[in-house]
Every structure is written in structure tokens, then in C-alpha cells.
Amino acid sequence: MSKRKQHHPEFKAKVALEALKGEQTVSELASRFGVHPTMIDQWKRALLEGASGVFERGIRKAPQVDEEQVKDLHAKTGSWPSPTIFWPESSSPGPESEAEDDRAEPARPVR
């Protein structure tokens, strides 16, 4: 089974810019760069949507925090019960399991 090829952002930008130039068709670019034409269209769209971010100066969007949700979560954390681990009887970590381990065969060395 083969993995999907992951392209570097620089490569994607290069291909998207070539597509924006319009000197070659998307099919020609796809065969030239060895990618599917759909990928070129997606990269081109992403480049156009993110282009305005290049010209934003020092403006970073602060993450939006829903204060009501934060208060609700803080209230819930104090009321949660402590976690309880329920072990099946066959795998309980009690003294019985330690005695069973002593009777088991010793591990064989790996070669």
C-alpha cells in the first residue's frame, strides 16, 4: 500500500503561481510537475484566499473565546467524580497475578 505524497509548501506555491500566470493549461502543468490537476486548482484557490494575509501588517487575529462556555467548563471541572479503574477479574493487578507470573515460563532470548 502506498502513502500519499506530501508536497512542501514552497512547491505548492510555485505550482500555484505558474497556474495563475496562465501561460500553460492546468493539464500541462500537471504533467510537468507530476501532480493531479485537481491539486493544482486547490493550491491556486488556497493561494488566492490567503494572499491578503501577506499584506496584513502586525495584525494577528486573537483566538475567539466563548466566555460563557469557559465558565461552564470551569464549573464542571470541580464536580467531576474521581476516575475509577475497573479491572476485569482475570487481569486484576492483585497479588494473585504476581504469583502466576512466577510460574510462567521464562522469556526466550531474542536473536
C-alpha positions in Angstrom: 0.0 0.0 0.0 1.5 3.4 -1.0 1.3 6.5 1.0 0.1 9.8 -0.4 2.8 12.1 -1.5 3.2 15.2 0.7 4.5 18.3 -1.1 6.4 21.1 0.5 4.6 24.5 0.8 7.3 26.0 -1.5 6.5 23.5 -4.2 2.7 24.2 -3.9 3.3 27.9 -4.1 5.5 27.5 -7.2 2.9 25.4 -9.0 0.0 27.7 -7.9 1.9 30.8 -9.2 2.5 29.0 -12.5 -1.2 28.3 -12.8 -2.0 31.9 -12.0 0.3 33.1 -14.8 -1.9 31.3 -17.3 0.9 30.6 -19.7 0.1 26.8 -19.6 -3.1 24.9 -19.1 -3.7 23.1 -15.8 -3.3 19.8 -17.6 0.1 20.8 -19.0 1.2 22.0 -15.5 0.0 18.7 -14.0 2.1 16.6 -16.4 5.1 19.0 -16.0 5.1 18.9 -12.2 3.7 15.3 -11.8 0.6 16.2 -9.8 -3.1 15.8 -10.4 -4.9 18.8 -12.0 -7.4 18.9 -9.1 -4.5 19.5 -6.7 -3.3 22.5 -8.8 -6.8 24.0 -8.7 -6.9 23.6 -4.9 -3.5 25.1 -4.4 -4.4 28.0 -6.7 -7.6 28.6 -4.8 -5.7 28.5 -1.4 -3.1 30.9 -2.7 -5.8 33.4 -3.8 -7.7 33.1 -0.5 -4.6 33.6 1.6 -2.9 36.3 -0.5 -4.4 39.1 1.6 -2.7 37.8 4.6 0.7 38.7 3.1 -0.2 42.4 3.2 -1.5 42.5 6.8 1.0 44.2 9.0 1.3 43.0 12.5 -2.4 42.2 12.8 -2.9 38.9 14.3 -6.3 37.5 14.9 -6.8 36.7 18.6 -8.5 33.3 19.1 -12.1 33.8 19.8 -13.0 32.6 23.3 -16.6 31.9 24.3 -16.6 33.3 27.9 -19.9 31.6 28.8 -18.5 28.2 27.6 -15.3 28.7 29.7 -17.3 29.5 32.8 -19.4 26.4 32.2 -16.4 24.2 31.8 -14.7 25.6 34.9 -17.9 24.9 36.9 -18.0 21.3 35.6 -14.4 20.5 36.4 -15.0 20.9 40.1 -17.9 18.5 40.1 -16.4 15.6 38.2 -16.0 12.4 40.1 -12.6 10.9 40.6 -11.7 8.4 37.9 -12.2 4.8 39.0 -10.5 1.9 37.1 -12.4 -1.3 36.9 -10.2 -4.2 36.3 -11.6 -7.4 34.9 -11.1 -10.2 37.5 -8.8 -12.1 35.1 -6.4 -9.2 34.8 -6.6 -7.6 38.2 -3.2 -6.3 39.4 -3.5 -8.0 42.8 -1.1 -10.5 44.5 -2.7 -13.4 42.6 -1.3 -12.2 39.3 2.2 -11.8 40.7 2.2 -15.5 41.9 1.0 -16.5 38.4 3.9 -14.6 36.8 6.4 -16.6 38.9 5.1 -19.9 37.5 5.2 -18.7 33.9 7.9 -19.8 31.5 10.9 -17.6 31.4 11.2 -15.4 28.3 13.3 -16.7 25.5 16.2 -14.5 24.3 15.6 -12.7 21.0 18.2 -13.4 18.3 
